[in-house]
Amino acid sequence: LETRRGRCGEWANCFVLVARAAGFEARYVADWTDHVWAELWDGAPGSDDGRWVHADPCEAAWDTPLVYEQGWKKKLSYVVAFGADHVVDVSEKYSKDFAKNVLPQRTDVSEAEARRAVARADAGMRARGPGGELKRV
C-alpha cells in the first residue's frame, strides 16, 4: 500500500480484505482472460435487497461493469465471482450482448460443464461457510 504498486490481483485481494474487515460483503471477480477485480454488496448484509456493484481498485472504477468489453475492447469468456460463501458465474453482467460477444469465446468446456463446475465450486464454498471451516451437519 505504501508504494502504491501492484498487479490487479494484488489490488483486488487487498480491496476485498479491507472491505470485509470494514464490515462490507465483498467478493473477488476473476476474468479468465487476464484480469481480476471486486464487487461490493450494496444492500444490508445477508439480505436479498441489494445488488453486487462492480469495483476495480486497480483502475479506480466504480459501477462500470462494461468497461472491459466496451472500453478495453476485451473478448471476455468466463467471469466468475468468489464470495466468502459462494461462487457464481457473472459473465452476463459484464457484457452488453452476452450471446454475441461472450458465448463464442467460451470454448474451453461446454456450457453445461461450465455450469456444473461453478455449481460444484459453489456447493463446496457453501459447505464451508463464510468462516472457512466445514459446517457440522
Secondary structure, 3 states (H helix, E strand, C coil): CCCCCCCHHHHHHHHHHHHHHCCCCEEEEEECCCEEEEEEECCCCCCCCCCEEEEECCCCEECCCCHHHHHCCCCCCCEEEECCCCEEECHHHHCCCHHHHHHHHCCCCCHHHHHHHHHHHHHHHHHHCCCCCCCCC
